[in-house]
Structure formats: C-alpha cells, structure tokens
Amino acid sequence: MSVREEQVSFESGGNVLYGTLGMPPGEPRGGVVLVHGWTGCRMGPNRILVEAARHLNACALATLRFDLSGRGESEGDPLAMDLDCMIADSCAALRTLRSRLPTAAPVALLGMCSGGNVALGALTVERHVRAAVCWSTYPFQSQRQVRHDVRRTGHFLGQYARKAFRPGTWGRLVRGRLHLRMILKVLFGHFRKRGGGSGRNLQESVRDAQIVEELGRYRGRLLFLFGGVDPEAVDARRIFERFFAAKGVQADFDEIPGANHNFYSLEWKRAAIERSADWLLGAIRNK
C-alpha cells in the first residue's frame, strides 16, 4: 500500500483555496497542516513541503499543504493579503483536514518562515491543535527590537561587500542586471516597516499583542527549528526561549549546523524533515 494524494479545495474569506491532501496507507494517527512562507506556495522552497508531507504520510499522519490566499493556485489579491488573512486560511485548512480524520485524531501545524507565525496565530484560534513545528520563524513584530534589524542589515551588508569584489558583479551592474532597488529593500526594508512606511505592515497582525499574550497560555507543545547560519536565528531563538520559559509553555529548540534559512541542501532538508517528523509523532502520542 502507498501514500495517497488528492487535490482538494475549500473556502476562506470568500476565496477558494487549493491544496494537496496526503493520506497514509492505513488509518491516520493524526493530521498535520503545512503552511508555506510569505511569498511561497504549497511546495515550499526546493519542494521541502512536498517531501515533508510525504514523509509524514509514511509515518501514518495525514497532511494538508495548501496555497494561502493570493498565492499559488488559490484565489485572492496577493497584494492585499495580510497575516490575519493567512491565519484565517490556516484555520479553514485545519477544519478541512479534521473532516477527513477519525473523530479523536489529533491535529498539528508545521509552518515555514512567516508560515510559522501563521501557525502560532492559528493556535490561538483553533485551541484543539496539539502541537506546532516552526521552521526558521522569527518573533512577531511586537516582540522584535531595533538591534535585531541592525544585525540583519549587517549580515547582508557583509554578503554584498564580498560580492562587490567579484568581476561578475560589475559586469551585471554595467549591463543593468543588478537590481539596486531590491538590494536596498533587503538591507533596509525592515526599518521602513517598523516606521510604518506608506502603509500598514501586512506581516503584522492587528492581533499581534493578543496573539503573543495568548501563546503564553498555550498548553500544547512547540518545536522551533533554525538553520545554523540564518542571520536572525540567534536573536529569534533567544526571544522565543525566554518568552516561553517565563510562561511555562513546553517549547523545544533545535538547530541544523551550517544550514541556511530555507535548508537548501539535500542534507539540511532531510535533517529538518526527519527531526520534525520524529518530534511530531512524539507530541501527538503524548497529550
């Protein structure tokens, strides 16, 4: 018997969302909704969510990975979607997955990058969710501090400085293929968001402070997994560790040495998937 995949659709906020439901060979022990990052789709970078879902299916867990509103195949204006919309999408995905599971089967979430923030926000709405895995997830905007943005700018400045000495960089500049506006956005865009810019930061929930407060009362289990060379991982981990320890929330932290933000190498991707699956199986078995 093999893993079964089925294309599904469901409604959220007036939009039709599309996803892939994966079912294990036998009766599922539980289910996991997988949430992609801000600009991604349900495949994830380097197909990591596809492979993660199939690995979870082989571990007797059902999965639903889907395109958030305005992303991938799903309906919606991509420029109008905000964190709150994505949280509502994930709650709708949880309800859709639960409808395909045995009545008592537990459910969990796995989110990548800002998808981790979406997953954490969904925990404060769908309170039956037993566990969540957050890959490369940074603190909510209300938890961030200016020094974290300074550290991020310093990291990318170092990267661009090294590239400046490569002959190919100057050739791209002469040919007009070096996107200076994009570089400036990477270096300083987060400061503009903090100051408000020309409009609201769509990655900040209107419930931001409330979400953080309610997470302090969460009684499920959490896993935060970071890449060892992710420029913001150290500060993100420190903030989350201190917060959840102070609140008495059961949160575990892990790191893949040498890995970047998206776990791009085959070795890093395999490690992220296998560690998360093992952790989820334990979290789902133990209430």
C-alpha positions as CSV (number, residue, x, y, z in Angstrom):
1,M,0.0,0.0,0.0
2,S,1.3,3.5,-0.8
3,V,0.6,7.1,0.2
4,R,-2.5,8.6,-1.4
5,E,-2.7,12.2,-2.6
6,E,-5.8,14.1,-3.6
7,Q,-6.2,17.7,-4.8
8,V,-8.8,19.5,-2.6
9,S,-10.3,22.9,-2.4
10,F,-12.0,24.8,0.4
11,E,-13.3,28.3,1.1
12,S,-11.7,31.0,3.3
13,G,-12.7,34.7,3.5
14,G,-14.7,34.5,0.2
15,N,-11.7,32.9,-1.7
16,V,-11.4,29.4,-2.9
17,L,-8.1,27.9,-1.7
18,Y,-6.4,24.8,-3.3
19,G,-4.3,22.2,-1.7
20,T,-3.0,18.7,-1.6
21,L,-4.3,16.2,0.9
22,G,-2.0,13.3,1.7
23,M,-3.3,10.2,3.4
24,P,-1.2,7.3,4.9
25,P,-1.7,3.7,3.7
26,G,-3.8,2.8,6.8
27,E,-5.9,4.8,9.2
28,P,-4.1,8.1,10.2
29,R,-2.9,8.6,13.7
30,G,-3.4,12.3,13.3
31,G,-3.0,15.1,10.9
32,V,-0.7,18.0,10.1
33,V,-1.4,21.2,8.1
34,L,1.7,22.6,6.4
35,V,1.9,26.4,5.9
36,H,4.3,27.9,3.4
37,G,6.1,31.3,3.8
38,W,5.1,34.8,2.8
39,T,5.8,34.7,-0.9
40,G,5.8,30.9,-1.5
41,C,3.3,28.2,-2.4
42,R,2.4,24.8,-1.1
43,M,5.5,23.2,-2.5
44,G,7.9,25.3,-0.3
45,P,11.4,26.2,-1.3
46,N,13.2,23.3,-3.1
47,R,10.0,21.3,-2.7
48,I,10.6,20.9,1.1
49,L,6.9,20.9,2.0
50,V,6.1,18.2,-0.6
51,E,8.8,15.9,0.8
52,A,7.9,16.7,4.4
53,A,4.2,15.9,3.7
54,R,5.1,12.6,2.1
55,H,7.4,11.6,4.9
56,L,4.7,12.4,7.4
57,N,2.3,10.3,5.4
58,A,4.7,7.4,5.6
59,C,4.7,7.9,9.4
60,A,0.9,7.3,9.4
61,L,0.0,11.0,9.6
62,A,-2.5,12.7,7.2
63,T,-1.3,16.1,5.7
64,L,-2.8,19.1,4.0
65,R,-0.5,21.5,2.3
66,F,-2.2,24.4,0.6
67,D,-1.7,27.7,-1.1
68,L,-2.6,30.7,1.1
69,S,-4.9,33.3,-0.4
70,G,-3.4,35.1,-3.3
71,R,-0.6,32.6,-3.6
72,G,0.0,29.7,-5.9
73,E,-3.4,28.5,-7.3
74,S,-5.6,30.0,-4.6
75,E,-7.9,32.9,-5.2
76,G,-7.3,36.4,-3.7
77,D,-5.3,39.6,-4.3
78,P,-1.7,38.8,-3.4
79,L,-1.0,42.5,-2.5
80,A,-4.0,42.7,-0.1
81,M,-3.4,39.5,1.9
82,D,-2.1,40.1,5.4
83,L,-1.1,37.9,8.3
84,D,-4.6,37.8,9.7
85,C,-6.0,36.6,6.4
86,M,-3.3,33.8,6.4
87,I,-4.2,32.8,9.9
88,A,-7.9,32.5,8.9
89,D,-6.8,30.4,5.9
90,S,-4.9,28.1,8.1
91,C,-7.8,27.7,10.5
92,A,-10.0,26.8,7.5
93,A,-7.3,24.3,6.4
94,L,-7.4,22.7,9.9
95,R,-11.1,22.3,9.8
96,T,-10.9,20.7,6.3
97,L,-8.2,18.3,7.4
98,R,-10.2,17.3,10.6
99,S,-13.2,16.5,8.5
100,R,-11.1,13.7,6.8
101,L,-9.7,12.2,10.1
102,P,-11.2,9.9,12.7
103,T,-13.1,11.8,15.3
104,A,-10.5,11.7,18.1
105,A,-7.4,12.1,15.9
106,P,-5.2,15.0,17.0
107,V,-4.0,17.7,14.6
108,A,-0.8,19.8,14.4
109,L,0.7,22.5,12.3
110,L,4.1,22.9,10.5
111,G,4.9,26.4,9.3
112,M,8.0,27.7,7.4
113,C,9.3,31.2,8.0
114,S,6.3,33.6,8.3
115,G,4.2,30.4,7.9
116,G,5.4,29.7,11.4
117,N,3.9,32.9,12.6
118,V,0.7,32.0,10.9
119,A,0.7,28.6,12.6
120,L,1.3,30.2,16.0
121,G,-1.5,32.7,15.3
122,A,-3.8,29.8,14.4
123,L,-3.1,28.1,17.7
124,T,-4.8,31.0,19.5
125,V,-8.0,30.5,17.4
126,E,-8.2,26.7,17.0
127,R,-7.4,25.7,20.5
128,H,-7.6,22.0,19.9
129,V,-4.3,22.0,18.0
130,R,-2.0,19.7,19.9
131,A,1.4,20.8,18.6
132,A,3.2,23.1,16.1
133,V,6.6,23.0,14.4
134,C,8.1,26.3,13.3
135,W,10.9,26.3,10.8
136,S,13.1,29.5,10.6
137,T,10.4,31.5,12.3
138,Y,11.2,35.0,13.6
139,P,9.4,36.8,16.5
140,F,6.2,38.7,16.0
141,Q,6.7,42.4,15.1
142,S,5.7,43.4,18.7
143,Q,8.5,41.2,20.0
144,R,11.2,42.5,17.7
145,Q,13.8,45.1,18.8
146,V,15.8,47.5,16.7
147,R,19.0,45.7,17.4
148,H,17.7,42.6,15.6
149,D,17.1,44.7,12.4
150,V,20.6,46.2,12.8
151,R,22.1,42.7,13.0
152,R,20.2,41.6,9.9
153,T,21.4,44.6,7.9
154,G,25.0,44.0,9.0
155,H,24.7,40.3,7.8
156,F,23.5,41.3,4.3
157,L,25.9,44.2,4.1
158,G,28.8,41.7,4.6
159,Q,27.4,39.4,1.9
160,Y,27.0,42.2,-0.6
161,A,30.5,43.6,0.3
162,R,32.1,40.2,-0.6
163,K,30.2,40.1,-3.9
164,A,31.3,43.6,-4.8
165,F,34.9,42.3,-5.4
166,R,33.7,39.7,-7.9
167,P,34.2,40.7,-11.6
168,G,30.8,39.3,-12.5
169,T,29.1,41.7,-10.1
170,W,30.4,44.8,-12.0
171,G,29.5,43.2,-15.3
172,R,25.9,42.8,-14.2
173,L,25.9,46.4,-13.0
174,V,27.1,47.7,-16.4
175,R,24.5,45.6,-18.2
176,G,21.7,46.8,-15.9
177,R,21.1,43.4,-14.5
178,L,21.9,44.3,-10.9
179,H,18.7,45.3,-9.1
180,L,19.8,48.1,-6.8
181,R,16.2,48.8,-5.5
182,M,15.9,45.1,-4.5
183,I,19.2,45.3,-2.7
184,L,18.1,48.4,-0.8
185,K,14.9,46.7,0.2
186,V,16.7,43.7,1.6
187,L,19.1,45.9,3.5
188,F,16.7,48.5,4.9
189,G,13.1,47.3,4.2
190,H,12.6,46.0,7.7
191,F,13.4,49.5,9.1
192,R,10.7,51.0,6.8
193,K,8.2,48.5,8.1
194,R,9.0,49.4,11.7
195,G,8.4,53.1,10.9
196,G,5.2,52.3,9.1
197,G,6.3,53.4,5.6
198,S,3.5,54.4,3.4
199,G,1.0,51.9,4.9
200,R,0.4,49.2,7.3
201,N,2.9,46.3,7.6
202,L,1.0,43.4,6.2
203,Q,3.2,40.9,8.1
204,E,2.0,42.4,11.4
205,S,-1.3,41.1,12.7
206,V,-3.9,43.5,14.1
207,R,-4.0,41.0,17.0
208,D,-0.2,40.9,17.3
209,A,0.0,41.7,21.0
210,Q,-3.1,39.5,21.8
211,I,-1.6,36.5,19.9
212,V,1.7,36.8,21.9
213,E,-0.3,37.0,25.2
214,E,-2.5,34.0,24.3
215,L,0.5,32.0,23.2
216,G,1.7,32.4,26.8
217,R,-1.3,30.2,27.9
218,Y,-0.8,27.5,25.2
219,R,-0.7,24.0,26.7
220,G,0.3,22.1,23.7
221,R,3.9,21.5,22.5
222,L,6.1,23.6,20.2
223,L,9.3,23.0,18.3
224,F,11.4,25.8,16.8
225,L,14.0,24.6,14.2
226,F,16.6,27.0,12.8
227,G,19.4,26.9,10.4
228,G,22.8,27.5,12.0
229,V,23.8,30.3,9.7
230,D,20.4,32.0,9.4
231,P,21.3,35.7,10.2
232,E,18.3,36.2,12.6
233,A,18.2,32.7,14.2
234,V,20.2,33.6,17.3
235,D,18.1,36.5,18.3
236,A,14.8,34.7,17.3
237,R,15.7,31.7,19.4
238,R,16.7,33.8,22.4
239,I,13.4,35.8,22.3
240,F,11.2,32.7,22.0
241,E,13.2,30.7,24.6
242,R,12.9,33.4,27.2
243,F,9.2,34.1,26.5
244,F,8.0,30.5,26.6
245,A,10.2,29.6,29.6
246,A,8.8,32.5,31.5
247,K,5.2,31.4,30.6
248,G,5.8,27.7,31.4
249,V,4.9,26.7,27.8
250,Q,6.6,23.5,26.6
251,A,8.8,24.6,23.7
252,D,11.7,22.7,22.3
253,F,14.5,24.3,20.2
254,D,16.8,22.7,17.6
255,E,19.4,23.8,15.1
256,I,20.9,22.3,12.0
257,P,24.5,23.3,11.9
258,G,25.6,25.1,8.7
259,A,22.1,25.3,7.3
260,N,20.6,28.5,5.8
261,H,17.2,29.9,6.3
262,N,15.5,27.6,3.8
263,F,17.5,24.4,4.4
264,Y,18.5,24.3,0.7
265,S,21.0,21.4,0.7
266,L,19.7,17.8,0.5
267,E,21.4,17.0,3.8
268,W,19.8,20.0,5.6
269,K,16.4,19.4,4.1
270,R,16.5,15.7,5.1
271,A,17.5,16.6,8.6
272,A,14.7,19.2,9.0
273,I,12.1,16.8,7.8
274,E,13.2,13.8,9.8
275,R,13.8,15.6,13.1
276,S,10.4,17.4,12.8
277,A,8.5,14.1,11.9
278,D,10.1,12.3,14.9
279,W,9.2,15.2,17.2
280,L,5.6,15.4,15.9
281,L,5.0,11.7,16.4
282,G,6.1,12.1,20.0
283,A,4.0,15.2,20.5
284,I,0.9,13.7,19.0
285,R,1.2,10.5,21.1
286,N,1.7,12.3,24.3
287,K,-1.1,14.7,25.3
